[in-house]
Protein backbone atom coordinates (compact mmCIF):
# COMPACT_ATOMS: atom_id res chain seq x y z
CA UNK A 1 0.00 0.00 0.00
CA UNK A 2 1.35 3.44 -0.99
CA UNK A 3 1.50 6.01 1.77
CA UNK A 4 -0.27 9.21 0.69
CA UNK A 5 0.95 12.55 1.98
CA UNK A 6 -1.21 14.66 4.27
CA UNK A 7 -1.55 18.42 4.62
CA UNK A 8 -0.98 20.37 7.84
CA UNK A 9 -4.50 19.51 9.06
CA UNK A 10 -4.04 15.77 8.53
CA UNK A 11 -6.15 15.58 5.37
CA UNK A 12 -4.90 13.69 2.35
CA UNK A 13 -3.04 16.01 0.00
CA UNK A 14 -4.73 15.63 -3.38
CA UNK A 15 -2.43 18.14 -5.06
CA UNK A 16 0.20 15.40 -5.42
CA UNK A 17 -2.20 13.14 -7.32
CA UNK A 18 -3.52 15.63 -9.91
CA UNK A 19 -1.76 18.55 -11.55
CA UNK A 20 -3.28 21.98 -11.92
CA UNK A 21 -2.77 21.64 -15.67
CA UNK A 22 -5.04 18.56 -15.77
CA UNK A 23 -7.90 20.67 -14.38
CA UNK A 24 -7.18 23.62 -16.68
CA UNK A 25 -6.99 21.31 -19.72
CA UNK A 26 -10.28 19.61 -18.78
CA UNK A 27 -12.04 22.97 -18.47
CA UNK A 28 -10.61 24.09 -21.82
CA UNK A 29 -11.64 20.92 -23.63
CA UNK A 30 -15.27 20.72 -22.45
CA UNK A 31 -18.28 22.79 -23.51
CA UNK A 32 -19.81 24.48 -20.45
CA UNK A 33 -17.94 22.26 -17.99
CA UNK A 34 -19.45 21.83 -14.55
CA UNK A 35 -17.48 20.69 -11.52
CA UNK A 36 -18.84 17.15 -11.99
CA UNK A 37 -17.79 17.14 -15.67
CA UNK A 38 -14.25 18.19 -14.75
CA UNK A 39 -14.08 15.59 -11.96
CA UNK A 40 -15.09 12.88 -14.43
CA UNK A 41 -12.44 13.90 -16.98
CA UNK A 42 -9.65 14.23 -14.41
CA UNK A 43 -10.74 11.07 -12.59
CA UNK A 44 -11.10 12.50 -9.11
CA UNK A 45 -13.92 13.04 -6.66
CA UNK A 46 -16.33 15.98 -6.80
CA UNK A 47 -14.97 17.58 -3.63
CA UNK A 48 -11.38 17.30 -4.87
CA UNK A 49 -12.34 18.90 -8.18
CA UNK A 50 -14.32 21.66 -6.49
CA UNK A 51 -11.45 22.54 -4.16
CA UNK A 52 -8.86 22.58 -6.92
CA UNK A 53 -11.08 24.56 -9.31
CA UNK A 54 -11.76 27.18 -6.61
CA UNK A 55 -8.04 27.41 -5.91
CA UNK A 56 -7.34 27.93 -9.61
CA UNK A 57 -10.07 30.56 -9.69
CA UNK A 58 -8.47 32.35 -6.72
CA UNK A 59 -5.12 32.37 -8.54
CA UNK A 60 -6.72 33.82 -11.69
CA UNK A 61 -6.34 30.77 -13.96
CA UNK A 62 -10.08 29.97 -14.11
CA UNK A 63 -13.37 31.73 -13.57
CA UNK A 64 -16.81 30.40 -12.73
CA UNK A 65 -20.41 31.44 -13.03
CA UNK A 66 -23.57 29.95 -11.59
CA UNK A 67 -25.96 28.31 -14.02
CA UNK A 68 -28.93 26.97 -12.12
CA UNK A 69 -27.48 25.03 -9.20
CA UNK A 70 -24.16 24.28 -10.94
CA UNK A 71 -20.92 26.18 -11.38
CA UNK A 72 -19.71 26.40 -14.97
CA UNK A 73 -15.96 26.94 -15.41
CA UNK A 74 -13.91 28.70 -18.07
CA UNK A 75 -10.22 29.39 -18.62
CA UNK A 76 -9.27 33.05 -18.19
PyMOL commands that set and color helices and strands:
alter all, ss='L'
color gray80, all
select helices_A, chain A and resi 14-16+20-29+35-42+46-58
alter helices_A, ss='H'
color red, helices_A
select strands_A, chain A and resi 33-34+62-67+70-75
alter strands_A, ss='S'
color yellow, strands_A
deselect
rebuild
show_as cartoon
